[in-house]
Every structure is written in C-alpha cells, then in structure tokens.
C-alpha cells in the first residue's frame, strides 16, 4: 500500500510539472509530457489521475474536437469516482472529495467546448450542470472564480444565441 501511495504522488507530481509548462506557455511540451503519462496510466489508471490529466490535456489541444474529447474523458473519470461516493457519502474517499470540487469546472469546460463547436444545445446542458454543481464549492477564491467564470459563460452564450 505504501508503494502505491508513493507511485500516486509521483504521477500527480509529473502531471503538476506538465501543468507548470502549460501555464508558462509551452503547450506542446506540456501536451507531450501529459501524453507520455497517459500512455502509462491509460483508461485503467486511478480516476483522480485520469481526471486531472485529461482536464489539463484538453487545455493543450489545438483542435476543438480534440479538446472536447479530453474534457469528456475528464468528466467520465470524475463521474466514475464521485458516482461511487454518492452511494456512501460518509465513506467518501479523499480522491472523490477532491474530484467533486472539479465537477463545476469540468462542465464549464464542456460548455465552452460545445460553444466553440457551435453545438448550442449541448453547451446549454453543460452550463446548467455547472450551475447545478456549484453548491459543492467553498466561498473562497477558487469557488468565487469558478462561479464568475460560469457567469461569464452565461453571458457569452446569451450573446451567441442572439448572434452577437
């Protein structure tokens, strides 16, 4: 068990290092490093790792369709982890709790993806799901930032709907 925890920490550390490259503007190198990690953990890796990696891998994509595919992977991983916790919230794992606070952001990203692809109905569905999920967020900088971003997306969608 101890070896598994060390391995988990190593995966998250490597993801974090790639994310730092992404935030520094090196999307290609971040995409390459995240791709290597994904090839190691794949669809059977820990849900927290898959969710986190896919969430950031989406941000490295040039093609909106590829971005959507990665954001869908992130949401699928999150739902797999948090869905199990919903059945027994008292026994919720730390991973499920960590992922639960990402759910509003994951739906927000999907709304943005669908808006880029001019799939307005799908964008609306995910924006509504983002609003529905914000109750898990604290009243702190992260929670406020996500709520504000959802509000901005709401305005963008209204503008898209009216042709602005």
N, C-alpha and C positions, 0 to 999 in steps of 0.2 A: 504494500500500500504506500509506503514512504517513497519508493521509487516512482510510482505513478504520480504522486504529488509533485515531485521534482520535475518529471517529464512535462506535466501540465504547466508548471511555472515556466519551463523553457519554451514551450510553444507560445504562451502568451507574451513572453519577453521578445521572442522573434517577431511576432505579429506587431508588437509595440514598436520595435525598431523599424519595421517596414512603414508603419504609420507615420513615424517621425520623418522618414524620407518623403512620404506623400505630402505631409504638411510643409515640408521645406521646398516643395515644388518639383521633386524628382518622381513624377508619376510612373515613368517607365521602369525605373529601378524598383520602386515600391511594388508595381504590378508583377515584376519578375520574381521578387522575393516572396510575395504572397502566393504566387503560382507554385513555387517550389514547396512551400509549407502545405498548400492544398494537396499537392500530389502525394505528400507524405501522410496527411491525415484523412483526406478524401471524405466521401459521404458517410463513412463509418466512424469518423473521429468524434470526440466529445462535442456535444451540442453547443456548449459555450464557445469552444474553439471555432467550430464551423460558423456559428452565428457572427462572431466577432470578425473572423477573417472575411467572410462573404460580404459583410456590411462595409468593410473598408475596400475590398477588392472592387466592389461596384463603383466606388469613387475614382478608381484608376482607369476606368473604361472610357474609350473614345466614342464607341458606338452606343446609342441609347438602348438598343435591343440587348446588347451585352450587359449594360448597366442594370437593366430590368431583370435579366436572368440571375445576376448575382444578388440583387436585392430580394428576389423571390427565394433564393437559397437561404439567405439570412433569416427571412421570416419563417420559412419551413423549419429551420433548426430551432428558432425561438419557440415556435408553437409546439414542437415536439418536447421541449424541455418544460415549458410552462404549462402545457396541457396536462402533463402527469402531475404537476404540483397542484393544479386546480382541484384534482380529486382529493388531495390531502394537504390543504394549505398549512396545517400545523406542522407537518413533516417536510415542509418545503426546503429544498437544498439551497445552499448559498448561490450555486450557479443559476438556479431557477429565479431566485430573487434578483440577481444581477441582470439577467436577461429580461425580466419583467419590465424593468425601467427603460429598456431599449425599445420596447414594442411601439410606443407612440412615434418614436423617431423612424422605426422601420416602416410603419405605414405612411408616414410623411414622405419618406424617400420614394416609396412606391407610387404615391400620388404624383410626385414630381416626375418620375419616370413616365408614367402614363400620360401626363400632360405634355411632355416632350414629344411623345409618340401620337399626340392628338387623339388619345383614347379617353375622352372626357368622362364617360360614364364610369369606367374603371378608376379613373383619378378621383372622382367624387366618392366612390365606395371607400377607397383607402383613406381619403381625407376624413371622412366620417368616422372610420375606425380609429384614426389617430386621435380625434376629439374624444371618442368613447374611452380611449385608453389612458388619457392624461391624468386620471384620478390616482394612479399609482405614483405619480411624480411628487417629489417634495416641493415645498415652496422655497426653493433655493435658486442659485444661478443656473444650474442645468435645467431644472424644471421650468423656470421662467423663460429660458432661452428656447426650449422646445415649444412651449405654448406660444411664444411670439412668432416662431417660425411657422407654426401651423396657422396662425392668424394671417401671416403674410401670404402663405399659400392659398388661403381662402380668398384673399384679395386678388391674387393672380388668376385664380380660377374664375372669379366673377368677371374679370377683365377678358379672359379668353372666351367666356360664354357670350359676352356682348360684342366680341370682335375687336376689342381694344388692343 
